[in-house]
């Protein structure tokens, strides 16, 4: 999902409406990824 979102951002550029929502989605996905990485480290 993260790669797909980043590709969409590349395609739309600085579109005033679409880029805002896609950047928010990208941020949320990165936060989820980081959270899962830290959880995995804690379990080890």
N, C-alpha and C positions, 0 to 999 in steps of 0.2 A: 504494500500500500504506500509505503514511504517513497519508493522509487517511482511509482506511478504518479504520485502527487508532485514530485520534483520535476518529472517530465512534463506534466501539464503546466507547471509554472514556467518552464522554459518556452513552451509553445505560446502561452498567452501574454507573456511579457509583463508589462505594467498596466494591464487592463484595470481600470479603477474599481470595478466591483469584484470580478472573479479572482484577482490576485489577493485581495484581502482575505477572502474565505479560504483559499488554498494555502496561504501562508499560515493561517490559524490551524488548519488541519495538519500541515507539516510540523508545526510546533508541538501539537498534541501527540502526534505519532513519535516524534523524537523523545518527548517526555516519557511516553509509555515504554519505549525501547530502553531508555536509561534506567527506568524503574525496574524493568525485568532483569537487566544486567546486574543492578545492585542487589536484587533479591537472590539471584543466582550465586553471587559472591558470598552472601550471608549464609546460604545453605551449605556451602563447602566447608 
